[in-house]
Amino acid sequence: MIEDGGGALDACLAAAFMTWVLMPDMCGLGGDLFALWCDGDGAASVTGAGPSPAQYPGAGDNRAALALVPGAPTALTALKPHLKLPLAHLLAPAIAVAEHGFLAHPLMMRKLATLPGGAFRDDLLASWHWAEGKPLRWPAMAKTLKRLAAGEDPNDLVREALPAWRAAGALLTAADLDAYRATIEQPLRMDVAGWRFFGHAKMSQSVATLGALLRAGPDWLLEPANGINAAAKTHAMIEAYKAVYADLADFGHAGDADAVIARLLDPARARAGRATLGPAASEGPPMARNYGETTQVAAVDRSGRVCTLIHSLYRPFGARALCRETGLIVNDRGGSFTDGANAPAPRQRPRHTLVGIVAQAPGGLRLALGTPAAQAQTQTTLQVIASLMARPDDSLDAVLAPRWGFVGGKTIEVEADMPAAILGDLAARGHQLALRPARDWLMGSVSLASVRDGVSSATADDRRNALALAL
């Protein structure tokens, strides 16, 4: 798409369309879609995550009852005026693959094999033209994408899928769809150590990444991860994140989300909190763990624009409710509700795990990144950014460096290839270490695109399936 004259946003959206075909267990028009891009000194974003239906929460254990209003359809409508290429051009590769076939990835087929027998599995197999060892063709999805290319309203396609979704147990109605519109908005902004960061607005938890960077402060952020103070920097980043995560308890529809954002991005409050970061591990709040399915892509174009796009159905195959005629699967994002300010309620959006970050650095560097990893997304992006701030020219090292993950209390999951000196220092400070394998999939899989002085780079993480392409 970039070779065809498109921009970074065009490239990311075309990649999203392709994954709707190749990875229906992960993402699609029935899910959420967040995009964040930077051009010059400004940035813009769309946070396409719809609310719960008016009848929510439903009774019983039916997964389809967790379906929320899909955010992707109206996010796509909001993005169209910002594209350089016609939408039909961006959709063409995905349409061709859906029509002519592709080799299904073994990971998706393993997920399919674990699905319980029933209507969803039967409908999914019936909507495909596929035999073992043969390319998988998806005529219903090809038809849906062609209708999008012809200019049909994405929300009309979702409305067409509603009867099938409702028959499976979803509580969504046409009125619920009509009440929600994703819009282009100003992203969150935060400055520290000469860097400017942008993150998605509520209900994305990108504010946790930005707030932790601000709380850690310039001295620790600019400290090299492999320097003599590397262990102390790791401890400081963990403690900064714990403090920020505690504030997220009030981040939800039943709390004052705007007030939480203001607190976390207040420089004076961050400085005061930094002074309280002690040398020993503190007791952090419990963390709700969830393991959704997410796809993410970042791009930089020849004009120096950068973009990150992240989208998801939430858990594998979402709510397991499919419209055979359109190929559309609805999300089960209601599983993101927890308790307190984030408790289930009608017409509300839960605290969202999807996170995208764009940054502008001294010297003209501009970058965009994101990762799948459910609740770990905020921590993974925090660590990669903290490494980049110390060594801006080494994105590969920042992405591949061993990671930690706070899981509640004093417990920190750490990849086993983290240097022994750092592990020993963390243990001596009172952190309770839980070893994970090196290159652990739970720590996410970052994709990062950057540009400086007309030279662009792409970096992909080998913790999950990922790919970096450079023109």
C-alpha positions, 0 to 999 in steps of 0.5 A, spaced: 500 500 500 505 504 501 508 503 494 502 504 491 502 511 494 498 510 501 500 512 507 501 509 514 494 508 516 492 505 509 498 500 510 495 498 517 488 498 515 489 493 509 493 489 514 487 489 518 483 487 513 487 481 511 487 478 518 480 479 518 480 473 513 486 469 515 485 470 523 477 470 524 479 467 531 482 473 533 479 479 529 474 482 525 468 487 523 464 484 529 470 486 534 474 492 536 479 497 532 483 502 535 488 506 530 493 512 532 497 516 527 502 522 528 503 527 522 508 532 524 507 535 531 500 532 531 496 526 532 489 523 532 486 517 534 480 512 533 478 508 539 473 503 536 470 500 542 462 499 543 458 499 550 454 494 552 447 493 550 441 496 554 439 489 556 446 487 559 448 484 563 444 477 561 443 471 565 446 465 565 453 462 562 452 463 555 458 466 552 454 470 546 451 474 552 458 477 553 457 481 546 458 488 546 457 493 540 462 492 535 467 498 535 470 496 528 464 498 523 464 506 525 471 506 527 472 504 519 467 509 517 471 515 521 477 513 518 475 513 511 476 521 510 483 520 513 486 515 507 490 516 501 487 510 497 480 508 496 477 503 501 476 498 495 484 498 494 485 497 501 480 491 501 482 488 494 488 483 497 484 481 502 478 479 497 483 476 493 485 471 498 478 470 501 476 468 494 482 464 492 484 461 498 489 460 503 493 455 507 490 456 514 495 457 520 496 451 525 494 455 531 488 457 528 486 450 526 488 448 533 483 453 536 478 450 532 479 443 534 478 445 541 471 448 540 466 444 543 461 441 538 455 445 536 452 451 532 458 455 532 463 450 529 458 447 524 456 454 522 463 456 521 465 450 517 459 450 513 461 457 511 468 455 509 470 451 502 475 447 505 478 440 506 484 437 510 490 440 506 487 444 501 487 452 501 481 455 505 476 459 501 471 463 505 466 466 500 461 469 505 467 473 507 469 475 500 462 477 499 462 482 505 469 485 503 466 486 496 460 490 499 465 494 504 469 496 497 462 498 494 461 503 499 456 500 503 455 502 511 459 497 515 454 498 520 449 495 516 453 489 515 453 488 522 445 489 523 444 484 517 448 479 522 444 481 528 439 476 527 444 470 527 448 473 533 441 474 537 439 467 536 446 464 539 444 468 545 447 475 544 443 481 547 445 486 542 439 490 538 439 495 532 438 500 537 444 499 541 448 499 534 445 506 532 446 509 539 454 508 538 459 512 533 466 511 534 469 518 532 476 521 530 479 524 537 485 527 540 489 522 543 492 522 550 499 526 550 504 526 555 511 529 555 518 527 559 525 527 558 524 531 551 520 525 548 512 526 547 508 520 547 501 519 545 496 514 547 489 512 546 483 515 550 479 512 554 477 506 555 484 504 553 489 503 558 494 506 555 494 512 560 497 506 565 503 506 560 504 514 559 503 514 567 508 509 569 513 513 564 512 519 567 512 516 574 519 513 573 522 520 571 527 522 566 533 519 570 531 512 570 528 512 563 535 515 560 539 510 564 541 504 559 538 497 561 545 494 560 548 499 565 551 499 572 544 501 574 540 496 570 537 492 576 535 499 580 532 501 573 528 495 573 526 495 580 524 503 579 520 501 573 516 495 576 514 500 582 512 506 578 508 501 574 505 498 581 503 505 583 500 507 576 496 500 576 493 502 583 490 508 580 486 504 575 482 501 580 478 507 579 478 507 571 471 505 569 464 507 567 462 507 575 468 512 577 471 518 574 475 516 568 477 523 566 480 524 573 484 518 573 487 520 567 488 527 570 492 524 576 496 519 572 498 525 567 500 530 572 507 532 572 507 535 579 503 528 582 508 524 578 514 527 581 511 527 588 510 519 587 517 518 584 520 521 591 516 515 594 519 509 590 523 506 595 529 501 595 524 495 597 519 491 593 512 494 595 505 490 596 502 492 589 494 491 588 491 484 585 491 484 578 485 481 574 489 476 569 485 475 562 488 472 556 484 475 550 486 474 542 489 481 539 492 482 532 497 489 532 500 492 526 505 498 525 507 502 519 511 508 517 510 511 510 515 515 505 512 522 508 514 520 515 508 519 518 507 513 523 501 509 525 499 503 530 493 499 529 490 494 534 484 490 533 481 484 537 474 479 538 477 478 545 477 471 546 478 466 541 473 466 536 469 472 540 462 470 543 462 464 538 456 467 534 457 467 527 452 469 521 454 464 516 451 469 510 456 475 512 462 471 515 461 476 521 463 473 528 461 478 534 466 479 540 465 477 547 468 484 550 464 483 556 469 479 559 473 485 560 468 487 565 471 486 573 468 489 579 468 496 582 468 502 577 469 497 572 463 492 574 458 490 568 452 495 567 448 496 561 450 501 556 457 502 558 464 500 556 469 496 560 476 498 561 480 496 555 486 492 554 488 494 547 493 499 547 497 503 542 503 508 543 506 513 538 512 517 540 516 523 538 523 523 540 529 529 540 533 529 534 527 527 529 525 520 531 518 518 530 515 511 532 509 507 533 508 501 537 503 496 540 503 489 542 498 483 543 498 481 551 491 482 554 493 486 561 500 485 560 500 490 554 501 496 558 507 493 561 510 491 555 510 497 551 512 501 558 519 496 558 520 497 550 519 505 551 524 505 557 529 501 553 528 506 547 529 512 551 536 510 553 538 507 546 533 510 541 537 507 535 537 500 538 529 498 537 531 491 536 535 490 542 529 494 546 524 489 543 528 483 544 530 484 551 528 480 557 521 482 560 518 482 567 510 482 568 507 484 575 501 480 577 499 482 583 502 483 590 510 483 590 510 477 585 513 479 578 514 474 572 520 474 569 523 471 563 528 466 565 534 469 560 534 476 564 541 477 567 542 473 573 545 480 576 538 483 575 534 477 578 538 477 584 538 484 585 530 484 585 530 478 589 534 481 594 529 487 594 523 483 596 520 481 589 517 474 589 520 472 582 516 467 578 520 464 572 517 464 565 520 461 559 525 465 555 521 469 549 515 467 553 508 469 549 505 471 555 510 478 555 507 480 548 509 480 541 511 488 539 511 490 532 514 497 532 515 502 526 520 508 526 523 513 522 528 519 522 532 523 517 528 519 512 530 512 514 525 508 516 525 501 520 521 496 522 522 491 528 518 485 530 518 480 536 519 473 536 515 471 542 509 470 537 507 470 530 510 476 527 513 479 521 517 486 519 517 488 512 522 494 510 521 497 503 
